[in-house]
Amino acid sequence: MQDAIFVAAPEGMSWPLGRHDVERHLATRFPGVQTWHKYAPVSRADYVDFEITIDGEPRHGTYVDHRHLILRDGTPEFWADTIAWFLGLLPPGTPAVAMVESNEDIVPIPAAASSRHITDLLDERGCGTTAGPVQDCSRSPEARR
C-alpha cells in the first residue's frame, strides 16, 4: 500500500529546519529535485512541495516549515532510508513522531532509528497501518515479534 507518510515534531514542538534548509538538503541528496514554495493561508504556514525521480518514477513530498514532512508515492519500506536521513538532519535527540494515512495511530520514532526500525514501526505488521494484528508500537520491533 502506498499511503502518505507523515513525520512530524510532536504536538506543541517545532523543528529547527526551515523549508529553505530542507530544500538545500534535498538538492544535495536528490540532484534534479524540483521544488515549489507555497503558503497555506488556513494554517498560516509556509511549505515546500517537491518532486524527485527514483527508479524512473516520480515521487512527491511536502515539508511544512519547522513542522512536518509528508512523503507520498511509496511504502514505508521505500521511504525508510529517506526518513532516517531526514531525521539525521535534526539535532541529536530531537523528538519525532510518524503515522501513515491509512491509520491515525501516531508512533514515536526513537532517536537515531535505523531505516529498518522505521520500516518496522510503520509497515503492514500492525504499527502504522490497519493491516495485520494490533500491536503495541511503543515497544521495540524485536520485543513485538
Backbone bond lengths (Angstrom), bond angles and torsions (degrees), N, CA, C in turn:
res aa  C-N    CA-C-N  psi(-1)  N-CA   C-N-CA  omega(-1)  CA-C   N-CA-C  phi
1 M - - - 1.455 - - 1.530 109.10 -
2 Q 1.306 117.50 140.88 1.449 121.69 -177.88 1.522 110.52 -114.41
3 D 1.313 115.67 69.92 1.458 121.86 175.20 1.519 109.99 -73.47
4 A 1.313 115.62 161.27 1.460 119.35 166.51 1.524 106.89 -71.74
5 I 1.308 116.20 142.57 1.455 122.50 178.73 1.519 107.45 -113.26
6 F 1.314 116.13 129.65 1.460 122.65 -178.63 1.518 108.41 -111.04
7 V 1.324 116.81 126.63 1.462 123.00 175.66 1.520 105.24 -123.49
8 A 1.331 116.61 125.51 1.464 118.79 -170.49 1.515 112.72 -143.20
9 A 1.319 113.66 161.67 1.462 119.93 166.40 1.524 106.35 -70.57
10 P 1.328 117.96 143.16 1.467 118.84 178.12 1.524 111.29 -58.45
11 E 1.330 115.36 157.42 1.458 121.40 -178.47 1.529 110.70 -51.55
12 G 1.331 115.11 134.32 1.458 121.21 179.30 1.521 114.35 83.59
13 M 1.323 117.54 -0.71 1.466 121.57 -179.77 1.527 109.13 -118.43
14 S 1.313 115.50 167.03 1.463 120.82 174.53 1.523 108.56 -139.91
15 W 1.315 115.33 167.10 1.460 121.77 178.25 1.521 109.72 -106.09
16 P 1.335 117.64 153.30 1.463 120.22 -179.61 1.530 114.33 -76.90
17 L 1.325 118.48 -2.73 1.471 121.00 -178.72 1.525 111.67 -88.48
18 G 1.319 115.62 122.98 1.456 120.63 173.08 1.518 110.22 -88.87
19 R 1.307 116.27 170.38 1.465 120.07 -176.75 1.525 112.37 -65.37
20 H 1.329 117.86 -31.39 1.465 119.90 178.25 1.526 110.93 -69.14
21 D 1.344 116.41 -37.15 1.474 120.58 175.58 1.525 109.93 -61.32
22 V 1.328 115.71 -48.24 1.467 120.70 -178.15 1.530 109.96 -63.76
23 E 1.311 117.32 -40.79 1.463 120.22 178.30 1.535 110.39 -58.95
24 R 1.309 116.99 -44.61 1.470 121.67 179.67 1.541 110.77 -62.89
25 H 1.329 116.73 -44.70 1.467 120.52 179.10 1.527 111.34 -65.33
26 L 1.322 117.28 -39.26 1.467 120.60 177.13 1.528 110.92 -61.31
27 A 1.324 116.54 -41.71 1.466 120.41 -179.09 1.526 111.26 -64.74
28 T 1.325 116.80 -32.01 1.458 120.54 177.38 1.524 110.74 -72.72
29 R 1.315 116.63 -44.82 1.475 120.63 -178.21 1.526 112.11 -75.32
30 F 1.323 117.23 -38.07 1.461 122.55 -176.06 1.534 109.73 -124.67
31 P 1.344 118.22 79.29 1.461 119.09 177.91 1.536 109.51 -55.21
32 G 1.294 115.34 137.72 1.465 119.67 -178.28 1.511 113.81 92.53
33 V 1.334 117.48 1.39 1.463 119.99 177.83 1.528 109.02 -59.29
34 Q 1.315 116.29 141.36 1.460 121.46 173.87 1.523 107.58 -105.63
35 T 1.321 116.68 135.33 1.467 120.34 -178.26 1.522 110.51 -131.09
36 W 1.335 114.06 150.80 1.455 121.92 177.27 1.518 108.52 -137.36
37 H 1.316 116.66 123.32 1.470 120.87 177.65 1.522 109.05 -85.92
38 K 1.325 115.06 134.13 1.457 120.51 -176.87 1.518 110.14 -139.58
39 Y 1.321 114.50 170.75 1.464 121.66 178.06 1.522 108.87 -134.96
40 A 1.335 116.10 133.27 1.466 121.61 178.33 1.526 107.81 -104.32
41 P 1.330 118.13 103.02 1.459 120.12 -176.00 1.529 113.99 -63.65
42 V 1.317 118.22 -31.88 1.464 120.23 -178.32 1.528 111.03 -64.39
43 S 1.334 116.72 -43.22 1.462 120.21 179.89 1.532 112.37 -97.57
44 R 1.330 115.34 -1.56 1.469 121.28 -178.84 1.524 111.35 53.17
45 A 1.323 115.10 47.99 1.460 120.76 -175.89 1.524 111.10 -126.85
46 D 1.318 114.91 136.75 1.457 121.14 170.50 1.519 107.84 -85.98
47 Y 1.319 115.89 145.71 1.456 119.38 177.69 1.514 110.36 -151.60
48 V 1.319 115.00 165.90 1.456 121.13 175.71 1.529 107.60 -124.36
49 D 1.322 115.22 125.37 1.461 121.33 170.88 1.517 106.59 -90.41
50 F 1.333 116.48 147.56 1.459 118.53 177.86 1.516 110.96 -143.62
51 E 1.318 113.91 155.19 1.461 122.32 175.68 1.513 107.72 -132.08
52 I 1.321 114.77 130.20 1.460 120.73 175.65 1.523 107.48 -127.54
53 T 1.316 116.16 154.66 1.453 120.90 176.68 1.519 107.51 -109.40
54 I 1.339 115.26 121.23 1.458 121.23 178.30 1.522 106.94 -127.72
55 D 1.320 116.08 129.43 1.469 121.48 -178.40 1.528 111.17 54.06
56 G 1.332 116.31 36.34 1.453 121.44 177.25 1.520 115.23 77.86
57 E 1.323 117.89 2.74 1.468 122.17 -178.16 1.524 110.82 -113.30
58 P 1.332 117.95 137.44 1.462 119.17 175.25 1.532 110.51 -72.97
59 R 1.311 115.72 135.81 1.468 122.92 177.96 1.521 106.67 -126.03
60 H 1.325 116.43 144.42 1.453 120.71 -172.68 1.525 111.73 -124.34
61 G 1.313 114.24 153.15 1.454 119.55 177.47 1.516 110.81 -158.30
62 T 1.313 114.40 171.98 1.461 122.82 179.06 1.517 107.79 -143.58
63 Y 1.321 116.20 139.18 1.461 120.06 170.38 1.525 107.50 -122.57
64 V 1.320 115.79 118.90 1.459 121.91 177.48 1.522 107.23 -90.61
65 D 1.321 115.28 125.55 1.459 123.67 -174.50 1.527 112.85 -41.09
66 H 1.319 116.35 115.86 1.469 124.40 173.98 1.526 114.20 64.65
67 R 1.346 118.77 11.15 1.467 119.47 -172.02 1.513 115.24 -123.07
68 H 1.342 117.08 -63.18 1.462 117.67 -174.25 1.524 112.91 -157.84
69 L 1.322 112.65 159.96 1.451 123.48 178.84 1.523 107.77 -114.04
70 I 1.313 116.85 134.59 1.465 122.27 175.90 1.529 106.95 -120.88
71 L 1.320 116.25 127.92 1.462 121.73 178.92 1.519 108.67 -119.69
72 R 1.332 115.97 133.85 1.464 121.45 -177.17 1.531 110.13 -124.05
73 D 1.314 115.38 171.51 1.475 122.20 172.65 1.526 113.31 65.69
74 G 1.313 116.67 35.29 1.458 120.05 177.41 1.513 111.11 -170.84
75 T 1.292 115.44 161.15 1.464 122.49 178.69 1.528 110.10 -82.99
76 P 1.328 117.67 166.92 1.470 119.09 173.26 1.531 112.04 -55.29
77 E 1.322 117.11 -40.76 1.463 119.60 179.08 1.532 110.76 -62.88
78 F 1.324 116.96 -41.67 1.462 121.07 179.29 1.535 111.10 -60.43
79 W 1.342 117.36 -44.05 1.453 121.79 -174.56 1.532 114.62 -89.93
80 A 1.324 118.73 -5.62 1.468 121.11 -173.31 1.534 112.86 -57.34
81 D 1.322 118.54 -43.17 1.471 120.30 179.05 1.524 111.13 -62.52
82 T 1.328 116.21 -40.08 1.463 120.33 179.31 1.522 110.68 -67.10
83 I 1.324 117.50 -40.12 1.466 120.63 177.87 1.526 109.89 -63.19
84 A 1.331 117.62 -46.20 1.466 120.92 178.53 1.531 110.49 -60.86
85 W 1.330 116.97 -43.10 1.466 121.23 177.48 1.529 110.26 -60.30
86 F 1.325 116.44 -48.39 1.462 120.82 -178.89 1.531 111.05 -59.34
87 L 1.325 117.14 -47.17 1.462 120.05 -179.64 1.525 111.38 -63.37
88 G 1.330 116.47 -28.16 1.462 121.24 175.50 1.521 113.35 -68.05
89 L 1.320 117.77 -16.43 1.469 121.50 176.12 1.528 111.49 -77.33
90 L 1.330 116.20 -19.48 1.458 121.54 -179.05 1.528 109.74 -83.23
91 P 1.332 117.57 155.29 1.466 119.09 176.31 1.531 110.91 -57.20
92 P 1.334 117.85 146.08 1.467 120.50 -179.93 1.535 111.34 -52.59
93 G 1.321 114.51 137.03 1.460 120.01 177.82 1.511 115.13 83.41
94 T 1.334 117.57 0.66 1.464 120.23 178.95 1.528 109.31 -65.49
95 P 1.329 118.22 124.99 1.465 119.10 -177.84 1.529 112.84 -71.70
96 A 1.333 114.02 149.27 1.463 121.10 177.60 1.526 108.76 -147.68
97 V 1.324 115.01 150.37 1.456 122.17 175.13 1.521 107.63 -129.79
98 A 1.340 116.23 162.93 1.462 119.47 -179.08 1.516 110.01 -148.81
99 M 1.317 114.23 159.46 1.461 122.23 172.33 1.514 108.34 -157.49
100 V 1.318 115.57 161.60 1.460 120.61 173.22 1.516 107.93 -110.38
101 E 1.306 114.80 156.67 1.460 122.08 -174.00 1.521 114.03 -56.25
102 S 1.322 117.60 -36.72 1.460 120.42 -174.98 1.528 113.70 -80.92
103 N 1.325 117.25 -3.07 1.461 120.55 -179.77 1.516 108.47 -145.90
104 E 1.303 117.17 123.20 1.463 121.08 -176.45 1.522 113.42 -83.67
105 D 1.337 117.75 6.69 1.463 120.18 176.32 1.520 109.10 -70.22
106 I 1.312 115.66 123.09 1.460 121.39 179.24 1.518 108.03 -94.36
107 V 1.328 116.25 127.61 1.463 120.91 -179.08 1.523 109.87 -116.17
108 P 1.334 117.32 137.79 1.465 119.27 174.94 1.522 110.12 -71.91
109 I 1.307 116.26 145.01 1.458 121.04 174.27 1.522 106.58 -104.79
110 P 1.313 117.85 117.81 1.466 120.01 -179.35 1.526 111.54 -61.31
111 A 1.324 115.82 150.78 1.467 120.76 177.13 1.526 108.96 -57.49
112 A 1.302 116.36 140.83 1.468 124.32 178.09 1.529 112.41 57.94
113 A 1.322 117.80 31.35 1.470 120.87 178.19 1.524 109.70 -63.46
114 S 1.306 115.63 140.07 1.467 120.89 176.68 1.524 108.93 -79.11
115 S 1.317 115.49 165.52 1.464 119.00 177.67 1.530 110.02 -62.78
116 R 1.318 118.36 -34.76 1.466 121.16 177.81 1.529 110.86 -63.78
117 H 1.333 116.33 -43.25 1.470 120.74 179.27 1.527 109.91 -64.04
118 I 1.311 117.01 -41.46 1.467 120.83 178.30 1.527 110.08 -62.35
119 T 1.324 116.92 -44.23 1.460 120.10 176.87 1.523 110.51 -58.62
120 D 1.323 116.43 -45.33 1.466 120.37 -179.89 1.530 111.71 -62.15
121 L 1.312 117.34 -36.01 1.468 120.35 179.53 1.526 112.16 -68.31
122 L 1.335 116.90 -32.09 1.460 120.63 -170.83 1.520 115.07 -112.57
123 D 1.297 118.16 -5.21 1.468 118.92 -171.03 1.527 113.77 -81.30
124 E 1.307 116.38 -173.32 1.461 123.71 -172.68 1.527 114.53 -75.24
125 R 1.314 118.16 3.74 1.464 118.83 179.27 1.512 112.32 -82.95
126 G 1.319 117.65 8.27 1.459 118.34 172.27 1.503 115.31 125.86
127 C 1.309 120.00 -22.56 1.459 121.42 179.66 1.509 108.41 -102.77
128 G 1.312 115.80 114.11 1.445 120.27 178.19 1.510 114.29 97.39
129 T 1.320 119.19 -8.41 1.451 120.59 175.34 1.516 108.88 -139.71
130 T 1.305 116.12 167.68 1.460 119.68 -179.80 1.515 111.67 -87.60
131 A 1.318 117.70 -8.75 1.457 120.21 179.32 1.529 109.84 -79.00
132 G 1.286 117.40 152.58 1.455 121.45 175.38 1.517 112.04 82.65
133 P 1.330 115.95 175.18 1.458 119.74 -178.48 1.517 111.53 -71.33
134 V 1.315 115.85 153.25 1.462 120.35 176.20 1.514 107.43 -70.47
135 Q 1.322 116.12 132.35 1.456 120.75 -178.33 1.511 110.47 -131.88
136 D 1.332 115.56 160.96 1.456 121.77 175.90 1.526 107.63 -83.21
137 C 1.321 117.03 101.47 1.465 121.68 -174.96 1.522 112.70 -76.59
138 S 1.307 118.69 -7.45 1.450 120.30 179.15 1.526 111.69 -78.34
139 R 1.340 116.67 -16.60 1.457 120.70 178.98 1.525 109.22 -88.56
140 S 1.323 116.16 159.58 1.465 120.21 178.97 1.529 109.52 -63.86
141 P 1.342 117.82 156.04 1.467 120.41 179.61 1.527 111.20 -58.17
142 E 1.334 117.83 -37.18 1.452 120.56 -178.96 1.524 111.26 -64.67
143 A 1.340 117.20 -38.50 1.458 120.91 -179.55 1.529 111.52 -71.66
144 R 1.338 117.56 -23.37 1.472 120.55 -179.73 1.516 111.90 -79.19
145 R 1.306 118.20 -19.28 1.477 121.26 -175.43 1.495 111.92 -80.86
